[in-house]
Structure formats: C-alpha cells, structure tokens
C-alpha cells in the first residue's frame, strides 16, 4: 500500500459494528474525513475496505491533480 502523510485510514468500533474512514490531514491540528463506510461485521472487513478505497482514492486524486496541472500550462 502506498504510504502518505496526508491521507490515511481509520477503523473504529461502534456498538457491535465496525466503521472505516479515509482521513485527510488538513493541518497539524485538524483531520477531515473524506470518505466513510459503516456497518462492517468484523474489523478485518473494515480494514480490507479501507485499504482498497484508500488506493482508489489516492489514484483518483493523482489523476485529478495531473489534469488540473495540464490546464494550468
């Protein structure tokens, strides 16, 4: 998995289900949730979803940044 200081995943347990979140560091003090999915039966399912979505999310962001850079030229 691609490591990023800006984007990460977070897994938490809420009652009997698990929640996975894709987070973005907006600043040193502030973290923003970019994407979330709830109601996983196990922590492993939540972690699997988070890793897959984080890769997809980073790929989409990279493509978007490249397109915007081309427009600026």
N, C-alpha and C positions, 0 to 999 in steps of 0.2 A: 504494500500500500504506500502511496505517495505521502510523505510527511510534509505538513505545512504548519507554520506558526500561526497563520491567520485563520485557518479552518480546522475544525476538529469534530469529533462525535462525542456525545454524552449519553450514557444509559442510566436510567433511574427506575426504581420500583415504586409503583403507586398502587396501594392496596394489594390485590392479587395479580396484577398485570404489570408488564414492563413497558417503558416508553423510551424511544430512541430519538435523539435530536442531533441535527447538524448545526454547529455553532460557528459564529464568526467573531473574531476579536475586533471590535470597533475602536477600542483604545485600551490602554493598560488597565483601566478600571471597569470598562463596560464590555460585556459579551452579549451578542444578539443571536437569537435563534433564527436560523434561516429556513429550516425545514424540520418537521416533526411527524412522528408516526407513533400511535399508541396501541394498546391492547394486544401486546405480544404475550404468548403463553409462557415463554422462557427467556432467560437472559441471552442465551445463545442465539435465538431467533432475532432478538432485537439487535444484537451486535452484528450479526450477519447482514441484516438490512442496512444498518448504519454504515458499515464498511462499503457495501455495494453503492449506496446512494452518495456517499462522500466522493468516491471515484467518479461517478457520473456527474455530480455537482461541479467538481474541480475541472473536469473535461469541458463541460458547458461554459464555465466561467472563462477558461483559457481561450476557447473558440470565440467567445463574445469579445474578449479583450483584443484578440487579433483582428477581428472585423472592425472594431472601433479604431484601432491603430491605423488600419488601411484607409479609413475615411479621413483621418487627420492629415494624411500625406498629400 
